[in-house]
């Protein structure tokens, strides 16, 4: 090849490799995420438990729906920010981006991931300020104007806090843990949550990668599409689910049925995504011959041919080009290109002997596009994904109310916290690890680092990738319906601790009115009693 095209060759000099010192910046990122997790973890369990305890029973599903919606709006903004950062080169400001020969759609592109951390850190500091101004106690909803009841409740809370400090936390912890462990509905709900979180963590974590490999989108476009098509329907579903619970005063048993059958409907729709497929990218030397014939993906293919055998091309370099014959090549050298014009991402290679066309053979940087049919399939997939997200989130609030109403009021904080702990430990941590290993097993061509070490995967077998990405969550979600059906059977036979709260407010209102009358009687008697007698009565 002429000097117009520059190809970087991987160095094999071990002395040069030893000069590189591995950065320990990942330790700061790890510690920062640990501290952030310590700060944000108590908000949801304690906040939802507070809403359930101090809001009216018919209003708490709606309030929890708003809280869950807020928890989705944040990731939506975060994904939009991530899409912007992924479109900016990682070393922007220190390199001339005009000289880059890769685009965001290239698998070698690394976005400015660090930029999002700076923005989010500043926002977290600002949002923490209002928490310092929250009062220690708040009145139960509907009793804000009754000063006597509020005063008695505050005194009762102070006595309970004094008892807790005197007896210690561990005295109640073990009995509560035993009570929760012996609650079959609660334990089955945790099992369902762990199984389904394993499925959804995998789907969410690898959805951008799936859109890249299956439909040929860039990282920034994939993140943007994921946020725009999935998160708004989830927000709407949470609010609508809370409104339905409030409007029709759904009982715990009814909520369990709503959550189960809506989840089943979403599960059945999910199988349509198996039909929305695109073909593998045709890369000569990996899955396609130089004549354009598809080859067995797992048989070692010869990346050389008569047209490039004398070019002395490196085999470890991944610098793909798209020929005007519709096939992609590992590099311009392997495509047999002799000259190039232009610079940067606008570079065009000409006189390519391996590209068999009737006219002048040429190639441009990057893999070839998937075509208009693949774009249509992408639209169908995104519409189905948005519909499924809405249906599943519609069932989320009724399902969450089953969790809250199946445990005693004094156990709610511990119960919600234990539920969050189990889903994070048994789903949030291991799921991306084993799923990532399965994804890597579908790799067709690995990149190579400067010292000859294996780098990131450049090309996947999109068919096998699709079966794993869609099939494993389908299997996990299908197995979760077994404990779900057992819960429906148990709810028909047993009475839940919080069932009175969900079946109406008559009992609560009767107790409140009785307490209010009792307080009024004490207040009237206090008008004729001295201070010592008043203290005795109270």
C-alpha positions as CSV (number, residue, x, y, z in Angstrom):
1,X,0.0,0.0,0.0
2,X,1.1,3.6,-0.6
3,X,1.8,6.0,2.2
4,X,-1.6,7.7,1.7
5,X,-3.0,5.1,4.1
6,X,-1.5,4.7,7.5
7,X,-2.0,1.5,9.4
8,X,-0.9,1.1,13.0
9,X,0.7,-2.2,13.8
10,X,0.6,-3.7,17.3
11,X,3.9,-3.6,19.0
12,X,5.4,-6.7,20.5
13,X,8.2,-4.9,22.4
14,X,7.9,-6.1,26.0
15,X,10.0,-3.3,27.3
16,X,7.6,-0.8,25.9
17,X,4.7,-2.6,27.6
18,X,6.4,-2.5,31.0
19,X,6.7,1.2,30.9
20,X,2.9,1.6,31.2
21,X,1.6,2.0,34.7
22,X,-1.9,0.9,35.3
23,X,-4.1,3.7,36.6
24,X,-5.8,3.3,40.0
25,X,-8.5,5.8,39.2
26,X,-11.0,3.0,39.2
27,X,-10.6,2.8,43.0
28,X,-11.9,6.4,43.4
29,X,-14.9,5.5,41.2
30,X,-15.5,2.4,43.3
31,X,-15.3,4.3,46.6
32,X,-17.5,7.1,45.2
33,X,-20.2,4.6,44.2
34,X,-20.1,2.9,47.6
35,X,-20.5,6.2,49.4
36,X,-23.3,7.2,47.0
37,X,-25.0,3.9,47.6
38,X,-24.8,4.3,51.4
39,X,-26.6,7.7,51.0
40,X,-29.3,6.8,48.6
41,X,-30.2,3.3,49.9
42,X,-32.3,4.4,53.0
43,X,-34.4,6.9,51.0
44,X,-36.6,4.3,49.2
45,X,-37.2,1.8,52.0
46,X,-37.8,4.3,54.7
47,X,-39.6,6.8,52.5
48,X,-42.1,4.2,51.2
49,X,-42.6,2.8,54.7
50,X,-43.3,6.3,55.9
51,X,-45.8,7.0,53.2
52,X,-47.6,3.7,53.9
53,X,-47.7,4.5,57.7
54,X,-48.8,8.1,57.6
55,X,-50.8,8.5,54.4
56,X,-54.4,7.5,54.1
57,X,-54.7,3.9,52.9
58,X,-56.5,4.9,49.7
59,X,-53.9,7.5,48.9
60,X,-50.7,5.7,49.6
61,X,-50.7,3.7,46.3
62,X,-50.9,7.0,44.4
63,X,-48.1,8.6,46.5
64,X,-45.9,5.6,46.0
65,X,-46.6,5.8,42.3
66,X,-45.3,9.4,42.3
67,X,-42.2,8.3,44.2
68,X,-41.5,5.5,41.8
69,X,-42.1,7.9,38.9
70,X,-39.5,10.3,40.3
71,X,-37.1,7.4,40.6
72,X,-37.6,6.8,36.8
73,X,-37.4,10.4,35.7
74,X,-33.9,10.5,37.2
75,X,-32.6,7.7,35.0
76,X,-34.4,9.2,32.0
77,X,-32.4,12.4,32.5
78,X,-29.3,10.4,33.2
79,X,-29.7,8.4,30.0
80,X,-30.1,11.6,27.9
81,X,-27.0,12.9,29.6
82,X,-25.1,9.6,28.9
83,X,-26.2,9.8,25.3
84,X,-24.6,13.2,25.0
85,X,-21.4,12.2,26.8
86,X,-21.1,9.0,24.7
87,X,-21.2,11.2,21.6
88,X,-18.2,13.2,22.9
89,X,-14.7,11.7,22.6
90,X,-13.2,10.7,25.9
91,X,-10.0,12.8,25.4
92,X,-11.9,15.9,24.1
93,X,-9.9,19.0,24.8
94,X,-6.5,17.2,24.8
95,X,-6.7,15.9,21.2
96,X,-7.7,17.3,17.9
97,X,-11.0,15.5,17.2
98,X,-10.7,16.5,13.5
99,X,-7.8,14.0,13.1
100,X,-9.8,11.1,14.4
101,X,-10.6,8.3,11.9
102,X,-13.3,6.7,14.0
103,X,-16.9,7.8,14.6
104,X,-19.3,7.1,17.5
105,X,-20.7,4.2,15.7
106,X,-17.3,2.5,15.7
107,X,-16.8,-0.2,18.4
108,X,-13.4,1.4,19.3
109,X,-15.0,4.8,20.2
110,X,-14.9,5.7,23.9
111,X,-17.2,8.5,25.0
112,X,-16.5,11.1,27.7
113,X,-17.9,8.9,30.5
114,X,-16.2,11.1,33.2
115,X,-18.2,14.1,32.2
116,X,-21.5,12.7,33.5
117,X,-19.9,11.9,36.9
118,X,-19.0,15.5,37.4
119,X,-22.5,16.8,36.6
120,X,-24.2,14.2,38.7
121,X,-21.9,14.8,41.7
122,X,-22.9,18.5,41.7
123,X,-26.6,17.7,41.4
124,X,-26.4,15.2,44.3
125,X,-24.9,17.8,46.6
126,X,-27.6,20.3,45.7
127,X,-30.5,17.8,46.2
128,X,-29.1,16.8,49.6
129,X,-29.6,20.3,51.0
130,X,-33.5,20.1,51.4
131,X,-33.2,17.0,53.6
132,X,-31.6,19.1,56.4
133,X,-34.9,21.1,56.7
134,X,-37.3,18.2,57.0
135,X,-39.0,18.0,60.5
136,X,-38.4,15.2,62.8
137,X,-42.1,14.2,62.8
138,X,-45.1,14.8,60.6
139,X,-48.8,14.4,61.4
140,X,-50.8,11.6,59.8
141,X,-52.7,12.7,56.7
142,X,-56.2,14.0,57.6
143,X,-55.2,15.0,61.2
144,X,-53.2,18.1,60.5
145,X,-55.7,20.5,62.1
146,X,-56.3,18.5,65.3
147,X,-53.6,19.8,67.7
148,X,-54.6,17.5,70.6
149,X,-54.1,14.3,68.5
150,X,-50.8,15.6,67.1
151,X,-49.6,16.3,70.6
152,X,-50.6,12.9,72.0
153,X,-49.0,11.2,69.0
154,X,-45.7,13.1,69.5
155,X,-45.7,12.2,73.2
156,X,-46.3,8.5,72.3
157,X,-43.5,8.6,69.7
158,X,-41.1,10.0,72.2
159,X,-42.0,7.3,74.7
160,X,-41.4,4.6,72.0
161,X,-38.1,6.2,71.0
162,X,-37.0,6.2,74.7
163,X,-38.0,2.5,75.0
164,X,-36.0,1.6,71.9
165,X,-32.9,3.4,73.2
166,X,-33.3,1.7,76.5
167,X,-33.9,-1.8,75.2
168,X,-31.6,-1.6,72.1
169,X,-32.2,-2.3,68.5
170,X,-31.3,-6.0,68.6
171,X,-34.2,-6.8,70.9
172,X,-36.8,-6.2,68.2
173,X,-34.5,-7.1,65.2
174,X,-34.4,-10.8,65.8
175,X,-38.2,-11.2,66.4
176,X,-39.0,-9.1,63.4
177,X,-36.6,-11.2,61.2
178,X,-38.2,-14.4,62.5
179,X,-41.7,-13.0,61.8
180,X,-40.8,-12.0,58.3
181,X,-39.0,-15.3,57.6
182,X,-42.2,-17.2,58.6
183,X,-44.4,-15.0,56.4
184,X,-44.9,-17.2,53.3
185,X,-46.4,-14.4,51.1
186,X,-43.5,-12.0,52.0
187,X,-40.8,-14.6,51.3
188,X,-42.4,-15.7,48.0
189,X,-42.6,-12.0,47.0
190,X,-38.9,-11.7,47.6
191,X,-38.2,-14.8,45.5
192,X,-40.3,-13.3,42.6
193,X,-38.5,-10.0,42.9
194,X,-35.0,-11.6,42.8
195,X,-35.9,-13.7,39.8
196,X,-37.5,-10.8,37.9
197,X,-34.8,-8.4,38.8
198,X,-32.2,-10.8,37.4
199,X,-34.1,-10.7,34.1
200,X,-34.6,-6.9,34.0
201,X,-31.1,-6.0,35.2
202,X,-29.7,-8.0,32.3
203,X,-32.1,-6.5,29.8
204,X,-31.5,-2.9,30.9
205,X,-27.7,-3.3,31.3
206,X,-27.2,-4.9,27.9
207,X,-29.9,-3.2,25.9
208,X,-27.6,-0.5,24.4
209,X,-25.2,-3.3,23.4
210,X,-28.1,-5.2,21.8
211,X,-29.2,-2.2,19.8
212,X,-25.6,-1.7,18.6
213,X,-25.0,-5.3,17.5
214,X,-28.5,-6.2,16.3
215,X,-29.5,-3.0,14.6
216,X,-26.2,-1.2,13.9
217,X,-26.8,1.8,16.2
218,X,-24.0,3.8,17.9
219,X,-23.6,3.8,21.7
220,X,-25.0,7.3,22.0
221,X,-28.0,6.6,19.8
222,X,-28.7,3.3,21.6
223,X,-28.7,5.0,25.0
224,X,-30.9,7.8,23.7
225,X,-33.5,5.4,22.2
226,X,-33.5,3.3,25.3
227,X,-34.3,6.3,27.5
228,X,-36.9,7.9,25.2
229,X,-38.9,4.8,24.3
230,X,-38.8,3.0,27.7
231,X,-38.7,5.3,30.6
232,X,-41.7,7.7,29.8
233,X,-44.1,4.7,29.5
234,X,-42.8,3.4,32.8
235,X,-43.6,6.8,34.5
236,X,-47.1,6.9,33.0
237,X,-47.7,3.3,34.1
238,X,-46.7,4.0,37.7
239,X,-49.0,7.0,37.9
240,X,-51.9,5.2,36.2
241,X,-51.4,2.2,38.4
242,X,-51.6,4.4,41.6
243,X,-54.7,6.2,40.3
244,X,-56.5,2.9,39.7
245,X,-55.6,1.7,43.2
246,X,-57.0,5.0,44.6
247,X,-60.1,5.3,42.4
248,X,-61.4,1.7,42.8
249,X,-60.0,1.1,46.3
250,X,-58.4,-2.2,45.3
251,X,-57.9,-4.8,48.0
252,X,-54.7,-6.7,48.5
253,X,-56.1,-9.9,46.8
254,X,-57.4,-7.9,43.9
255,X,-54.0,-6.1,43.6
256,X,-52.2,-9.5,43.5
257,X,-54.4,-10.7,40.7
258,X,-53.9,-7.4,38.7
259,X,-50.2,-7.6,39.1
260,X,-50.0,-11.2,38.1
261,X,-52.2,-11.2,35.0
262,X,-50.7,-7.9,33.7
263,X,-47.3,-9.3,34.1
264,X,-48.4,-12.4,32.2
265,X,-49.7,-10.3,29.4
266,X,-46.4,-8.4,29.2
267,X,-44.6,-11.7,29.2
268,X,-46.6,-13.1,26.2
269,X,-46.0,-9.9,24.2
270,X,-42.3,-10.2,25.0
271,X,-42.0,-13.2,22.7
272,X,-42.8,-11.0,19.6
273,X,-39.3,-9.5,20.0
274,X,-37.8,-12.7,18.7
275,X,-39.3,-12.0,15.3
276,X,-37.7,-8.5,15.0
277,X,-34.3,-9.5,13.7
278,X,-31.5,-8.3,11.5
279,X,-28.8,-10.3,9.7
280,X,-25.2,-10.5,10.9
281,X,-22.9,-7.8,9.5
282,X,-21.0,-9.4,6.6
283,X,-17.3,-9.1,7.6
284,X,-14.9,-10.8,5.1
285,X,-12.6,-13.2,6.8
286,X,-14.8,-13.7,9.9
287,X,-18.3,-14.8,8.7
288,X,-18.1,-14.2,4.9
289,X,-15.7,-15.3,2.2
290,X,-14.1,-12.9,-0.3
291,X,-16.7,-14.1,-2.8
292,X,-19.5,-12.8,-0.5
293,X,-20.6,-16.3,0.6
294,X,-21.7,-16.7,4.3
295,X,-19.5,-19.2,6.2
296,X,-19.8,-21.2,9.3
297,X,-19.3,-18.7,12.2
298,X,-17.4,-21.1,14.4
299,X,-14.9,-22.5,11.8
300,X,-11.6,-20.7,11.5
301,X,-11.8,-18.7,8.3
302,X,-8.8,-17.6,6.3
303,X,-8.6,-13.8,6.4
304,X,-6.1,-13.8,3.5
305,X,-6.8,-14.3,-0.2
306,X,-4.8,-14.1,-3.4
307,X,-5.7,-10.4,-3.7
308,X,-3.9,-9.4,-0.4
309,X,-1.5,-12.2,0.3
310,X,1.5,-10.1,-0.8
311,X,0.4,-6.9,1.1
312,X,2.0,-8.1,4.4
313,X,-1.2,-7.0,6.3
314,X,-1.3,-7.3,10.1
315,X,-4.0,-9.7,11.2
316,X,-4.6,-8.3,14.7
317,X,-5.7,-4.8,13.6
318,X,-9.3,-3.9,13.7
319,X,-9.8,-0.9,11.4
320,X,-12.9,-1.9,9.4
321,X,-13.8,-0.4,6.0
322,X,-17.0,-0.8,4.0
323,X,-16.5,-1.6,0.3
324,X,-18.8,-0.4,-2.4
325,X,-19.8,-4.1,-2.9
326,X,-21.7,-4.0,0.5
327,X,-19.1,-6.1,2.3
328,X,-17.0,-5.1,5.3
329,X,-13.3,-5.8,5.7
330,X,-11.1,-6.0,8.8
331,X,-8.9,-3.2,7.4
332,X,-8.2,-1.3,4.2
333,X,-5.0,-3.4,3.7
334,X,-7.0,-6.7,3.8
335,X,-9.4,-5.1,1.3
336,X,-6.4,-4.7,-1.0
337,X,-6.7,-0.9,-1.2
338,X,-3.7,0.8,-2.7
339,X,-4.4,4.6,-2.4
340,X,-6.5,6.9,-0.2
341,X,-7.8,10.4,-0.5
342,X,-9.1,12.7,2.2
343,X,-8.3,12.8,5.9
344,X,-10.0,11.9,9.2
345,X,-13.4,10.3,9.0
346,X,-13.8,11.5,5.4
347,X,-11.0,9.3,4.1
348,X,-11.8,7.2,1.1
349,X,-9.7,4.2,-0.1
350,X,-9.4,3.4,-3.8
351,X,-8.1,0.7,-6.1
352,X,-9.1,-2.1,-3.7
353,X,-8.2,-5.4,-5.4
354,X,-10.3,-7.6,-3.1
355,X,-13.5,-5.6,-3.7
356,X,-15.1,-7.2,-6.7
357,X,-17.2,-4.6,-8.5
358,X,-17.8,-3.7,-12.1
359,X,-16.4,-0.2,-11.7
360,X,-13.8,1.5,-9.6
361,X,-13.5,-0.4,-6.3
362,X,-13.4,1.8,-3.2
363,X,-14.1,1.7,0.5
364,X,-14.9,4.0,3.4
365,X,-14.2,3.8,7.1
366,X,-16.5,1.8,9.3
367,X,-18.7,-1.2,9.0
368,X,-21.4,-1.2,6.3
369,X,-25.0,-0.2,7.3
370,X,-27.6,-2.8,8.0
371,X,-30.0,-1.5,5.4
372,X,-33.6,-0.1,5.5
373,X,-35.3,-3.4,6.5
374,X,-33.2,-3.5,9.7
375,X,-34.3,0.1,10.5
376,X,-37.9,-1.0,10.2
377,X,-37.3,-3.9,12.5
378,X,-35.7,-1.5,15.0
379,X,-38.9,0.7,15.0
380,X,-41.1,-2.4,15.7
381,X,-38.8,-3.5,18.5
382,X,-38.8,0.0,20.2
383,X,-42.6,0.2,19.9
384,X,-43.0,-3.2,21.5
385,X,-40.5,-2.4,24.2
386,X,-42.4,0.8,25.0
387,X,-45.7,-1.1,25.2
388,X,-44.2,-3.8,27.4
389,X,-42.7,-1.2,29.7
390,X,-46.1,0.5,30.2
391,X,-47.9,-2.8,30.9
392,X,-45.3,-4.0,33.4
393,X,-45.1,-0.7,35.2
394,X,-48.9,-0.7,35.4
395,X,-48.7,-3.9,37.4
396,X,-45.8,-2.7,39.6
397,X,-47.8,-0.5,42.0
398,X,-50.4,-3.2,42.8
399,X,-47.6,-5.7,43.3
400,X,-45.8,-3.3,45.6
401,X,-48.9,-2.8,47.7
402,X,-49.1,-6.6,48.2
403,X,-45.5,-6.4,49.6
404,X,-46.4,-3.5,52.0
405,X,-49.8,-5.0,53.1
406,X,-48.6,-8.5,53.7
407,X,-46.4,-7.5,56.7
408,X,-47.2,-5.8,60.0
409,X,-46.9,-2.1,60.3
410,X,-44.1,-2.2,62.8
411,X,-42.1,-4.5,60.4
412,X,-42.5,-2.4,57.2
413,X,-39.2,-0.5,57.4
414,X,-37.3,-3.7,58.0
415,X,-39.4,-5.6,55.5
416,X,-38.9,-3.1,52.7
417,X,-35.2,-2.8,53.5
418,X,-34.7,-6.6,53.5
419,X,-36.5,-6.8,50.1
420,X,-34.2,-4.1,48.7
421,X,-31.2,-5.8,50.1
422,X,-32.1,-9.2,48.6
423,X,-32.8,-7.7,45.1
424,X,-29.5,-5.8,45.1
425,X,-27.3,-8.7,46.4
426,X,-28.9,-11.6,44.6
427,X,-29.8,-9.8,41.3
428,X,-28.1,-6.4,41.0
429,X,-24.6,-7.7,41.6
430,X,-24.4,-11.2,40.0
431,X,-26.7,-10.7,37.0
432,X,-24.5,-8.4,34.9
433,X,-21.5,-10.7,35.7
434,X,-22.9,-14.0,34.4
435,X,-24.9,-12.3,31.7
436,X,-21.7,-10.6,30.5
437,X,-19.9,-13.9,30.3
438,X,-22.6,-15.4,28.2
439,X,-22.5,-12.3,25.9
440,X,-18.8,-12.7,25.5
441,X,-19.2,-16.3,24.4
442,X,-20.9,-15.1,21.2
443,X,-17.9,-12.9,20.2
444,X,-16.5,-13.6,16.7
445,X,-13.5,-11.3,16.7
446,X,-11.6,-9.8,19.7
447,X,-9.7,-6.6,19.6
448,X,-6.0,-6.6,20.4
449,X,-4.2,-4.2,22.8
450,X,-0.8,-2.7,22.1
451,X,1.1,-5.5,23.9
452,X,-0.8,-8.3,22.2
453,X,-3.4,-8.8,25.0
454,X,-7.0,-9.5,24.2
455,X,-9.1,-6.3,24.2
456,X,-12.8,-5.7,23.7
457,X,-15.0,-7.7,21.4
458,X,-15.5,-6.1,18.0
459,X,-18.0,-8.3,16.3
460,X,-20.6,-10.6,17.8
461,X,-22.7,-13.4,16.3
462,X,-25.9,-11.4,16.3
463,X,-28.2,-14.4,16.0
464,X,-26.7,-16.2,19.1
465,X,-26.4,-12.8,20.9
466,X,-30.2,-12.3,20.3
467,X,-31.1,-15.8,21.6
468,X,-29.2,-15.2,24.8
469,X,-30.3,-11.6,25.3
470,X,-34.0,-12.4,24.8
471,X,-34.1,-16.1,25.8
472,X,-32.5,-16.0,29.3
473,X,-34.7,-13.2,30.6
474,X,-37.7,-15.1,29.1
475,X,-36.7,-18.2,31.0
476,X,-36.2,-16.3,34.3
477,X,-39.5,-14.4,34.0
478,X,-41.4,-17.6,33.2
479,X,-40.1,-19.3,36.3
480,X,-41.2,-16.4,38.5
481,X,-44.9,-17.1,37.7
482,X,-44.7,-20.3,39.8
483,X,-44.3,-18.5,43.2
484,X,-46.7,-15.9,41.9
485,X,-49.5,-18.4,41.5
486,X,-48.7,-19.8,44.9
487,X,-49.2,-16.3,46.4
488,X,-52.6,-16.1,44.7
489,X,-53.6,-19.4,46.3
490,X,-52.3,-18.4,49.8
491,X,-54.2,-15.1,49.6
492,X,-57.4,-17.0,49.1
493,X,-56.9,-18.9,52.3
494,X,-55.2,-16.5,54.7
495,X,-55.8,-13.0,56.2
496,X,-53.0,-10.5,55.8
497,X,-51.9,-8.1,58.5
498,X,-52.5,-5.0,56.4
499,X,-55.7,-6.3,54.6
500,X,-58.0,-4.0,56.6
501,X,-56.0,-1.0,55.4
502,X,-56.5,-2.0,51.8
503,X,-60.1,-3.1,51.9
504,X,-61.4,0.3,53.1
505,X,-60.9,3.0,55.7
506,X,-64.0,2.4,57.9
507,X,-62.1,0.7,60.7
508,X,-59.4,3.3,60.7
509,X,-61.8,6.2,60.6
510,X,-63.7,4.6,63.6
511,X,-60.5,4.4,65.6
512,X,-59.6,7.9,64.8
513,X,-62.9,9.3,65.7
514,X,-62.9,7.3,69.0
515,X,-59.4,8.7,69.8
516,X,-60.6,12.2,68.9
517,X,-63.6,12.0,71.3
518,X,-61.4,10.6,74.0
519,X,-59.0,13.5,73.7
520,X,-61.9,16.0,73.8
521,X,-63.2,14.4,77.0
522,X,-59.7,14.7,78.6
523,X,-59.4,18.3,77.5
524,X,-62.8,19.3,78.9
525,X,-62.0,17.6,82.3
526,X,-58.7,19.3,82.4
527,X,-60.4,22.7,82.6
528,X,-61.4,21.8,86.2
529,X,-58.4,19.9,87.3
530,X,-55.1,21.2,88.6
531,X,-51.8,20.6,86.9
532,X,-50.9,17.5,89.0
533,X,-54.2,15.8,88.3
534,X,-53.9,16.6,84.6
535,X,-50.5,14.9,84.5
536,X,-52.0,11.8,86.2
537,X,-54.8,11.6,83.7
538,X,-52.5,12.0,80.7
